[in-house]
Structure formats: structure tokens, C-alpha cells
Amino acid sequence: MGSVKRPTFYLTFGIVTLLLQVVTAHGQELEPRSYTNTPVGLNFLLVGYGYSEGKLAFDASTTDVNAKFWANTEFLAYSRSLDVFGNSAKFDVVLPYSSFSAHGLVNGQVVERAMSGLNDPRFRFSINFFGAPALSFKDFANYRQDLIIGASLQVSAPLGQYDDSRLLNIGNNRWSFKGEFGISKALGPWTLELAPSVIFFTDDTDFFNGNTLAQAPFYLVQGHVLYSFQSGIWVSLDGTYFTGGHTTLNGVKDDNAQTNTRAGLTLALPVDRYNSLKVYASTGTSTRTGAEFSAVGIAWQYRWGTGY
């Protein structure tokens, strides 16, 4: 990596490191049907794969960066539907494994890195507190969605691959907390969804040989327009906007806040009573700073539970 000591250089790579979490996250915050009703006691096991490639975009006033990257992420996830004070709720955990490679120039320096390892696991609890009562599988047969309002909290734990002697890592060596508010409205076979959220981060106090890297919150909003077929197939047009996230190294703030928009498409295909497939694709539509990339992925889901 050379012997460059400029704060801007470190801040640039700080934001690159933090971007890995965004790039390798399943669906990159484009996740339809997060706030739907599900019979209590169902379990879901998911196995999936996602591929992303693109480039890093930075504000011209910060640092001269010209880099491309490629990322592969496999993930294992488990989810269970719950009854919480008469409301439908859900707990899920995602365990990702990622490989990442990048090549480019930073201030005239050639920078390359290839790595693979466990990514930070994510744990989420969500609850629908309006329009989605907790129902048994038998009672759920008579349920019809109208308006659902819910909320969720997702926690990312610093358990992924991390080497403080490296500027780029798979893991982030810090906690993150994502609070989200969700609205889902059914209109016949159509469903409209809107979910604003905010992500807070703890500091990485061991960033590249003992530096302290902090990041401001991200503010996001995602929307989905879904159409459900009688066969059980559904398709969703997805979009998201996020902004914020400027970094601070050892108390020195950098003007590298991100402002990005993305669009995507999700298709779910039931295979039988217990199994289904989901495929998705997304791409960036505008980027101020951050990662400008395209992503595709596939996930297999198996479900089981009482009465199913």
C-alpha cells in the first residue's frame, strides 16, 4: 500500500472499506415484502448467492480514485414468524460469506486487493403493529391484507474477517443498528410498499494500525410496487435512495457523504408447498460518492412449521 500518511488517503480507503458492507449485503437494501403477514410458527431457511461488479465514485474535491471491483457473496439465513402481544412478528439472522477483489489507482498509486471470508452477520426483529394480527395457519386462510404498518431493528455484529494491518477488509470491526418503519398497502393484486430507515454505526477504534474511523448515519428510503399472480408468482419493481455516511478519521471530518439511488427487479417463483426460488437484479441510477455497481442474485427458500 506504500507509505502515504495523508488523512485524505486514509479517509478514502475508510469509505471504501465501509462500502464493502453495502456491496456485499443481500439485495443492497432492496427487499420487498418485509412487512407482510405470515402464520405464526413458520420457519424459513434460505440459501443464496449474489454477484456485484462496478466502480468506486468519489467527489472530485476529495481524492483522485479510479477503481473497479468484483464481489461474490453466499449467504445462509433463518427466519421464524412469531406472535408478539397479538401482532405478527418475525426474527431472522443472515450469515454471509464474501469474496472481493479490486484494482485501481488512488492518487497515482496502483492498489490491488483480493480477499474472502466471513462477513458481519445480521440479526433483525420486525413487528407489524397494525393490519397484520398474529394468526394460526388455519385462521390465516381467511386473512386478506389491506394496510399494514410495522417497524424493525437490524443489528450487524463485528464478527467478520478483519485485519487491522489492511486498509480493505470484508468485516467492518464495528456494530451497526438499522431502524426501519414500513408501510404496505394492498390494492387487489397490487401491493405498494414504502420503508424509510436510518443506520447508526459505532466507531472502528482499530482502523489500519490503531486509527479511529467514525461514520455518520445513513438515511434511506426504499419503495416497491408488487404484482401477485394467482399461481403464487409475484414480481416487484424496486427502488431505493440513500444519503449521508460521511467519515471522520481521528477527529478529522471528510466531505465524502454519499448520495445514491438504485433500481431493481425481484421475481419469486413457488416450486411446491415447501420450496420457492427468488431471483433479483439491481443497478445504480445515480451516484455522488460511493459504489456505482450492478448486482444479480438468486435465493432458494424452504419453509416448514406447525400446521403447514
C-alpha positions as CSV (number, residue, x, y, z in Angstrom):
1,M,0.0,0.0,0.0
2,G,3.0,2.3,0.2
3,S,3.8,4.8,3.0
4,V,1.3,7.5,2.3
5,K,0.2,9.2,5.6
6,R,-2.3,11.8,4.3
7,P,-5.6,11.8,6.2
8,T,-7.4,12.1,2.9
9,F,-5.8,8.8,1.7
10,Y,-7.0,7.0,4.8
11,L,-10.4,8.6,4.7
12,T,-10.7,7.5,1.1
13,F,-9.9,3.9,2.0
14,G,-12.1,4.2,5.0
15,I,-15.1,4.9,2.9
16,V,-14.0,2.1,0.5
17,T,-13.9,-0.4,3.4
18,L,-17.3,0.7,4.6
19,L,-18.7,0.3,1.1
20,L,-17.9,-3.4,1.2
21,Q,-20.8,-3.9,3.7
22,V,-23.2,-2.2,1.3
23,V,-21.9,-4.0,-1.8
24,T,-22.0,-7.5,-0.3
25,A,-25.2,-7.1,1.6
26,H,-28.0,-9.2,0.2
27,G,-30.2,-7.1,-2.1
28,Q,-28.4,-3.9,-1.2
29,E,-31.4,-2.6,0.8
30,L,-33.8,-3.6,-2.0
31,E,-36.0,-6.1,-0.1
32,P,-39.7,-6.3,-1.0
33,R,-42.4,-8.0,1.3
34,S,-40.6,-7.2,4.5
35,Y,-43.9,-6.2,6.1
36,T,-46.4,-8.9,5.3
37,N,-48.4,-11.2,7.5
38,T,-47.3,-14.8,8.0
39,P,-48.9,-17.6,10.0
40,V,-47.3,-17.9,13.4
41,G,-44.9,-20.7,13.9
42,L,-43.5,-20.9,10.4
43,N,-39.7,-21.4,9.8
44,F,-37.8,-20.3,6.8
45,L,-34.4,-21.5,5.7
46,L,-32.7,-19.6,2.8
47,V,-29.5,-20.2,0.8
48,G,-28.4,-17.7,-1.8
49,Y,-25.8,-16.3,-4.0
50,G,-25.2,-12.7,-5.2
51,Y,-22.7,-11.2,-7.6
52,S,-21.8,-7.5,-7.9
53,E,-19.4,-5.5,-10.0
54,G,-18.8,-1.8,-10.6
55,K,-16.6,1.1,-9.7
56,L,-16.0,3.5,-6.9
57,A,-17.2,7.1,-7.4
58,F,-15.8,9.9,-5.3
59,D,-16.3,13.6,-5.1
60,A,-13.7,15.4,-7.2
61,S,-12.8,17.7,-4.3
62,T,-11.5,14.8,-2.2
63,T,-9.2,12.3,-3.8
64,D,-8.4,11.0,-7.3
65,V,-9.8,7.5,-7.3
66,N,-10.2,5.2,-10.2
67,A,-11.0,1.7,-9.1
68,K,-13.2,-1.3,-10.2
69,F,-14.3,-4.1,-8.0
70,W,-16.0,-7.6,-8.2
71,A,-17.8,-9.2,-5.3
72,N,-19.3,-12.6,-4.7
73,T,-21.5,-13.3,-1.6
74,E,-23.0,-16.6,-0.5
75,F,-25.4,-16.5,2.5
76,L,-27.4,-18.7,4.8
77,A,-30.4,-17.2,6.5
78,Y,-33.0,-18.4,9.0
79,S,-36.3,-16.7,9.9
80,R,-39.2,-17.6,12.2
81,S,-42.7,-16.0,12.4
82,L,-43.8,-15.0,15.9
83,D,-46.8,-13.9,18.0
84,V,-45.8,-10.7,19.9
85,F,-48.7,-9.3,22.0
86,G,-51.2,-10.4,19.3
87,N,-49.3,-8.9,16.5
88,S,-47.4,-10.8,13.8
89,A,-43.6,-10.5,14.1
90,K,-40.5,-12.2,12.8
91,F,-36.9,-12.8,13.8
92,D,-34.2,-13.5,11.2
93,V,-30.5,-14.0,11.1
94,V,-28.2,-13.8,8.0
95,L,-24.8,-15.3,7.8
96,P,-22.9,-14.1,4.7
97,Y,-19.6,-15.3,3.2
98,S,-18.0,-12.9,0.7
99,S,-15.1,-12.7,-1.7
100,F,-14.0,-9.3,-3.0
101,S,-11.3,-8.1,-5.5
102,A,-10.5,-4.6,-6.6
103,H,-7.9,-3.0,-8.8
104,G,-7.3,0.7,-9.4
105,L,-5.3,3.9,-8.9
106,V,-5.5,6.1,-5.9
107,N,-3.6,9.4,-6.2
108,G,-1.4,7.7,-8.8
109,Q,-0.7,4.6,-6.7
110,V,-1.6,1.2,-8.0
111,V,-3.8,-0.5,-5.4
112,E,-4.9,-4.2,-5.6
113,R,-6.6,-6.4,-3.1
114,A,-8.3,-9.8,-3.2
115,M,-9.8,-11.3,-0.1
116,S,-12.5,-13.7,1.1
117,G,-14.0,-14.6,4.4
118,L,-17.0,-14.4,6.7
119,N,-18.9,-11.1,6.5
120,D,-20.6,-9.5,9.5
121,P,-23.7,-11.4,10.5
122,R,-27.0,-9.5,10.7
123,F,-29.9,-10.1,13.2
124,R,-33.3,-8.5,12.7
125,F,-36.6,-8.3,14.6
126,S,-39.6,-6.9,12.9
127,I,-43.2,-6.5,14.1
128,N,-46.4,-5.5,12.3
129,F,-48.4,-3.4,14.8
130,F,-51.3,-2.5,12.5
131,G,-53.2,-4.6,10.0
132,A,-51.5,-7.9,10.5
133,P,-52.7,-9.8,13.6
134,A,-50.9,-13.0,14.7
135,L,-52.8,-15.9,13.2
136,S,-52.6,-19.7,13.2
137,F,-52.2,-21.4,9.9
138,K,-55.9,-22.4,10.0
139,D,-57.1,-18.8,10.7
140,F,-54.7,-17.3,8.2
141,A,-56.7,-18.9,5.3
142,N,-59.4,-16.2,5.8
143,Y,-57.0,-13.3,6.1
144,R,-56.8,-10.6,3.4
145,Q,-54.3,-7.8,3.6
146,D,-55.4,-4.2,3.4
147,L,-53.0,-1.7,5.1
148,I,-50.0,-3.0,7.2
149,I,-47.8,-0.7,9.3
150,G,-44.7,-2.1,11.0
151,A,-41.2,-1.5,12.2
152,S,-37.9,-3.4,12.5
153,L,-34.5,-3.2,14.1
154,Q,-31.5,-4.9,12.5
155,V,-28.1,-5.3,14.2
156,S,-24.9,-6.1,12.4
157,A,-22.2,-7.6,14.7
158,P,-18.4,-7.1,14.1
159,L,-17.7,-10.8,13.7
160,G,-16.5,-10.8,10.0
161,Q,-13.0,-11.2,8.6
162,Y,-10.9,-8.2,9.7
163,D,-7.1,-7.5,9.7
164,D,-6.1,-4.1,11.2
165,S,-2.9,-4.1,9.2
166,R,-5.0,-3.9,6.0
167,L,-7.0,-1.0,4.6
168,L,-9.6,-3.2,2.9
169,N,-11.5,-5.9,4.8
170,I,-14.6,-7.9,4.5
171,G,-15.7,-7.3,8.1
172,N,-16.2,-3.8,9.5
173,N,-15.0,-4.1,13.1
174,R,-17.9,-2.2,14.4
175,W,-21.5,-2.5,15.3
176,S,-24.3,-1.1,13.2
177,F,-28.0,-0.6,14.0
178,K,-30.7,-0.1,11.4
179,G,-34.2,1.1,12.5
180,E,-36.9,1.0,9.9
181,F,-40.6,2.0,9.5
182,G,-42.6,0.0,7.0
183,I,-46.0,0.6,5.2
184,S,-47.6,-2.0,2.9
185,K,-50.9,-1.3,1.1
186,A,-52.7,-3.9,-0.9
187,L,-54.8,-2.9,-3.9
188,G,-56.2,-6.1,-5.4
189,P,-53.3,-8.0,-6.9
190,W,-51.0,-4.9,-6.5
191,T,-49.1,-4.0,-3.3
192,L,-47.4,-0.7,-2.7
193,E,-44.6,-0.6,-0.1
194,L,-42.6,2.2,1.4
195,A,-39.9,1.9,4.1
196,P,-37.8,4.8,5.4
197,S,-34.9,3.9,7.7
198,V,-31.7,5.1,9.4
199,I,-28.4,3.3,10.1
200,F,-26.2,4.2,13.0
201,F,-22.6,3.0,13.5
202,T,-20.2,2.6,16.4
203,D,-16.6,3.7,15.8
204,D,-13.9,1.4,14.4
205,T,-11.2,2.1,17.0
206,D,-8.6,-0.2,15.4
207,F,-8.8,1.0,11.8
208,F,-5.5,0.5,10.0
209,N,-2.9,0.2,12.8
210,G,-4.9,1.8,15.6
211,N,-6.6,4.8,14.0
212,T,-10.2,5.6,14.9
213,L,-12.7,5.8,12.0
214,A,-16.2,7.1,12.6
215,Q,-19.1,7.3,10.2
216,A,-22.2,9.5,10.3
217,P,-25.6,7.8,9.9
218,F,-27.1,6.7,6.6
219,Y,-30.7,7.8,5.8
220,L,-32.5,5.5,3.4
221,V,-35.9,5.1,1.8
222,Q,-36.9,2.1,-0.3
223,G,-40.1,1.6,-2.3
224,H,-41.7,-1.4,-4.1
225,V,-44.5,-2.0,-6.5
226,L,-45.6,-5.6,-6.5
227,Y,-47.9,-7.7,-8.6
228,S,-49.1,-11.1,-7.3
229,F,-50.4,-13.8,-9.7
230,Q,-53.0,-16.4,-8.7
231,S,-50.3,-19.1,-9.2
232,G,-48.3,-17.6,-6.3
233,I,-45.7,-16.0,-8.5
234,W,-45.0,-12.4,-7.7
235,V,-42.8,-9.7,-9.2
236,S,-41.6,-6.4,-7.8
237,L,-40.2,-3.2,-9.2
238,D,-37.8,-1.9,-6.5
239,G,-36.1,1.4,-5.8
240,T,-34.0,3.0,-3.1
241,Y,-32.4,6.3,-2.2
242,F,-29.8,6.7,0.5
243,T,-27.7,9.6,1.7
244,G,-25.2,10.5,4.4
245,G,-22.4,8.4,5.9
246,H,-19.5,10.9,5.8
247,T,-16.4,9.6,7.6
248,T,-14.2,11.1,10.3
249,L,-10.6,9.9,10.9
250,N,-9.1,10.7,14.3
251,G,-11.4,13.7,14.6
252,V,-10.8,15.0,11.1
253,K,-14.0,15.1,9.1
254,D,-14.1,14.5,5.4
255,D,-16.6,15.8,2.9
256,N,-17.4,12.3,1.5
257,A,-21.1,11.9,2.3
258,Q,-22.8,9.5,-0.1
259,T,-25.9,10.2,-2.2
260,N,-27.0,7.2,-4.3
261,T,-30.1,5.8,-6.0
262,R,-30.7,2.3,-7.2
263,A,-33.4,0.5,-9.1
264,G,-34.1,-3.2,-9.3
265,L,-36.4,-6.1,-10.1
266,T,-37.4,-9.1,-8.0
267,L,-39.2,-12.3,-9.2
268,A,-40.4,-15.0,-6.8
269,L,-41.3,-18.5,-8.2
270,P,-43.1,-21.1,-6.0
271,V,-41.8,-24.6,-6.7
272,D,-44.1,-26.6,-4.4
273,R,-45.8,-26.3,-1.0
274,Y,-42.4,-26.0,0.8
275,N,-39.9,-24.6,-1.6
276,S,-39.6,-21.4,-3.7
277,L,-37.0,-19.5,-5.7
278,K,-36.3,-15.8,-5.8
279,V,-34.1,-14.0,-8.4
280,Y,-33.2,-10.3,-8.3
281,A,-31.2,-7.8,-10.2
282,S,-30.4,-4.1,-9.5
283,T,-28.3,-1.3,-10.8
284,G,-27.3,2.2,-9.7
285,T,-29.1,5.1,-11.4
286,S,-27.2,7.9,-9.9
287,T,-24.1,8.2,-7.6
288,R,-22.4,11.2,-6.0
289,T,-19.8,9.2,-3.9
290,G,-19.7,5.5,-3.1
291,A,-20.1,2.4,-5.1
292,E,-21.7,2.5,-8.5
293,F,-22.5,-1.1,-9.3
294,S,-24.8,-3.7,-10.7
295,A,-25.9,-6.8,-8.9
296,V,-27.7,-10.1,-9.6
297,G,-28.6,-12.9,-7.3
298,I,-30.7,-16.0,-6.6
299,A,-32.1,-17.5,-3.4
300,W,-33.7,-20.8,-2.5
301,Q,-36.2,-20.9,0.4
302,Y,-37.5,-23.9,2.3
303,R,-40.3,-23.4,4.8
304,W,-41.9,-25.6,7.5
305,G,-43.8,-25.3,10.7
306,T,-46.8,-26.2,12.8
307,G,-49.9,-26.9,10.7
308,Y,-48.2,-26.2,7.4
